[in-house]
Amino acid sequence: MGVIKYLSDTTINRIAAGEVVERPASVVKELVENSIDSGAMKVDITLEKSGKNLIIVSDNGCGMSAEDLETAIERHTTSKLNENDIMNINTFGFRGEALPSIASVSRMRIVTKSKLHDQAYEINVHGGVKTKINSLPQLQLTGTKIEVRDLFFATPARLKFLRSDRTEYIVCYDVVKRLAISYPHIAFSLVHDDKTILKLKASSQLSFDDARKSRISEILSKNFIDNAISIGIERDELSITGFVSVPTYNKASAEDQLLFVNNRPVKDKLLMTAIRLAYQGVLARERYPVVVIFISVAPHFVDVNVHPTKSEVRFHDSSLVRGIIISAIKQALLNTSQLVSSIAASDANKYMKPQYDTDISEKLELSKDIKNIQQFPLQELVNNFSKDFNVNLKSEFQDIQTNNLVSDNEQHKIESTTENIKSFSAFNQLGGNTESNQHMSILDDDKTKDDIIARNIATNEKVDVNKQENIQKLNDSFCNNFGDSYQLPLGLACAQFHGNYILAQTVDSLIIVDQHAAHERITYENLRSQFQAGQIIRQRLLMPQVVILPDIVRVEKLCDKMQEILALGMGFERCGDVQVKVFEMPAILQSVDIEAVVNDVADYLLTTDDHILLADMVEKILQSYSCYHSIRSGRILTIAEMNSLLRQIETTPFSGQCNHGRPTYVRFELKDIEKLFGRR
């Protein structure tokens, strides 16, 4: 008798289960996908102990007849595939091992009713052993309900490889979340240990795009939608749509990077690399954007059968797909500066709640000695402040003129504006009239207090009108004298705060600029534009360095991409079976280990047919260089320097955030500032 023998169907199914059923989430994925393919408009998922004890998936799909039910639990049976459709799959596809594999390692019960039949039917399969089909009274609604109990009871060794209940639950939730986003017209619910986690209604009244946006908002939060930009691009038979977060909205992991190919959730290295490259230079190294991207492509241009769980795909032209994704995201990010500044201001406003002091004398420690206030003549203090303010303002502009940065005509405008500021009576309206100050020496008299309050109320009513007129005059003066500059997005610089921040004013907003972050972005974009234009400073090595690679395959990969690598500044030639001679490097990489760089690039080319690693390394050096060669925090700037920086920000790509993803400036609308002071 021979030693080679046939395995039993039960053993075969349990082996297959090792590929398809890795954990409870695998079961949830297979069953929910079947529900979607059945045409269900409502899918309910119930878990006990993260799916280890019980998984129930019920739907209102087409259901099955008794004959179909018996066939469905056999290997390699499906209703989704014809003989010639293996490369033209428009459903979640055929996976013949799914139901029988799940049934072989658990206690499974299926109850189903087709709309074409009056009877509902039930079958039980325990550890791969099935019972007869039973007929049930017509109480079951059309659809299918599958219960999976005691997962891996038939293969106890697999239980040892499961993670904690919390971890397994999180993975199950992630599966449901992705499928729910992909199909917004289907209602989903998820219950875990008798607690409702998700209850998503079908968005049947909305357009598909609006429904998808609403579903994303429900699952990933409205905060994401508020911080996201939509993308959309079509090329030949490829369409890419979705939402990507602004650089300042990021996470510590890539868990919220949701990718879909023909509505199938995938986790693909190629697509993740494209996202990383698109955000290169606008996001810190260990931070990840939140993205939801949908890729639609003709089925014959993508292979979804790369992995048993179909979580990975292979594109016919992977470089095209990656390039389009990078282009779409970069184009969207180009126009985010205003959005980033507004979002940052909105977030700041949540924490900037006005604090009203009922007795400021306590904080000033003057409660016992309040009469001493009369020693400080308020009117004189205000006048001195106004005088110093005007002198300092004119002095700043005079310094600029001395440096030949301001023309005589502009100087005349400055002086005119300064005079308007002098005449601006807001300082006098602070309450510093002589009569009121005289009364401050007799504050102990309650009657006098009442008189002062009444008089100030009457005075303030008049002052309010005058104040509004004067504010308008000041605004008009700015607009008339600095019309072109004042109407620019970032307006005119007014002052510097703590040596780090520039305060600028527009007609209807206050701009706060982080001078280091802003200049870092400007420096980086200038360097990068030179690099991308091929204006790379190359350094010829005094002594060419011979690098020995592990094998001939790596050498051939390098030689295939020789011209592309040369364009990045690294010149080399083959000088043996496993040797290359490097004679030139980008000057910016002068201090790196050349042997390590060559080996890293060769290793990278083994896994992907691209030369982007060297470019990636150069990008990182540019970021570091721009950080250390920008205006430092604490440096005092002149008004001219501040305005020059503002103008550069306005014309620089991605200027809304620095290289690490932080905002470079924040815009506070005048109306929001007025709300802080109770004026609105």
Stockholm file with secondary structure:
# STOCKHOLM 1.0

chainA/1-680         MGVIKYLSDTTINRIAAGEVVERPASVVKELVENSIDSGAMKVDITLEKSGKNLIIVSDNGCGMSAEDLETAIERHTTSKLNENDIMNINTFGFRGEALPSIASVSRMRIVTKSKLHDQAYEINVHGGVKTKINSLPQLQLTGTKIEVRDLFFATPARLKFLRSDRTEYIVCYDVVKRLAISYPHIAFSLVHDDKTILKLKASSQLSFDDARKSRISEILSKNFIDNAISIGIERDELSITGFVSVPTYNKASAEDQLLFVNNRPVKDKLLMTAIRLAYQGVLARERYPVVVIFISVAPHFVDVNVHPTKSEVRFHDSSLVRGIIISAIKQALLNTSQLVSSIAASDANKYMKPQYDTDISEKLELSKDIKNIQQFPLQELVNNFSKDFNVNLKSEFQDIQTNNLVSDNEQHKIESTTENIKSFSAFNQLGGNTESNQHMSILDDDKTKDDIIARNIATNEKVDVNKQENIQKLNDSFCNNFGDSYQLPLGLACAQFHGNYILAQTVDSLIIVDQHAAHERITYENLRSQFQAGQIIRQRLLMPQVVILPDIVRVEKLCDKMQEILALGMGFERCGDVQVKVFEMPAILQSVDIEAVVNDVADYLLTTDDHILLADMVEKILQSYSCYHSIRSGRILTIAEMNSLLRQIETTPFSGQCNHGRPTYVRFELKDIEKLFGRR
#=GR chainA/1-680 SS CCSCCCCCHHHHHHHHHHHHCSSHHHHHHHHHHHHHHTTCSEEEEEEEGGGTSEEEEEECSCCCCHHHHHHHTSTTCCSSCCTTCTTCCCSSCCCTTHHHHHHHTSEEEEEEECTTCSCEEEEEEETTEECCCEEECTTSCSEEEEEEESTTTTCHHHHTTCCCHHHHHHHHHHHHHHHHHHCTTSEEEEEETTEEEEEECCCTTSCHHHHHHHHHHHHHCHHHHHTEEEEEEEETTEEEEEEEECTTSEESSSTTEEEEETTEEECCHHHHHHHHHHTTTTSCTTCEECEEEEEEECGGGEECCSSTTCCCCEETTHHHHHHHHHHHHHHHHTTCHHHHHHHHHHHHHHHCCCCCCSCHHHHTTCTTCGGGGGGSCHHHHHHHHHHHHHHHHHHHHHHHHHTTCSCHHHHHHHHHHHHHHHHCTTTGGGTCCHHHHHHGGGTTCHHHHHHHHHHHHHHHHHHHHHHHHHHHHHHHHHHHHSHHHHTSTTCEEEEEETTTEEEEECSSEEEEEEHHHHHHHHHHHHHHHHHHTTCCCEEEEEEEEEEECSSHHHHHHHHHTHHHHHHTTCEEEECSSSEEEEEEEEGGGTTSCHHHHHHHHHHHHHHSSCCHHHHHHHHHHHHHHHHHTSCCTTCCCCHHHHHHHHHHHHTSTTTTBCTTSCBSEEEEEHHHHHHHTTCC
#=GC SS_cons         CCSCCCCCHHHHHHHHHHHHCSSHHHHHHHHHHHHHHTTCSEEEEEEEGGGTSEEEEEECSCCCCHHHHHHHTSTTCCSSCCTTCTTCCCSSCCCTTHHHHHHHTSEEEEEEECTTCSCEEEEEEETTEECCCEEECTTSCSEEEEEEESTTTTCHHHHTTCCCHHHHHHHHHHHHHHHHHHCTTSEEEEEETTEEEEEECCCTTSCHHHHHHHHHHHHHCHHHHHTEEEEEEEETTEEEEEEEECTTSEESSSTTEEEEETTEEECCHHHHHHHHHHTTTTSCTTCEECEEEEEEECGGGEECCSSTTCCCCEETTHHHHHHHHHHHHHHHHTTCHHHHHHHHHHHHHHHCCCCCCSCHHHHTTCTTCGGGGGGSCHHHHHHHHHHHHHHHHHHHHHHHHHTTCSCHHHHHHHHHHHHHHHHCTTTGGGTCCHHHHHHGGGTTCHHHHHHHHHHHHHHHHHHHHHHHHHHHHHHHHHHHHSHHHHTSTTCEEEEEETTTEEEEECSSEEEEEEHHHHHHHHHHHHHHHHHHTTCCCEEEEEEEEEEECSSHHHHHHHHHTHHHHHHTTCEEEECSSSEEEEEEEEGGGTTSCHHHHHHHHHHHHHHSSCCHHHHHHHHHHHHHHHHHTSCCTTCCCCHHHHHHHHHHHHTSTTTTBCTTSCBSEEEEEHHHHHHHTTCC
//
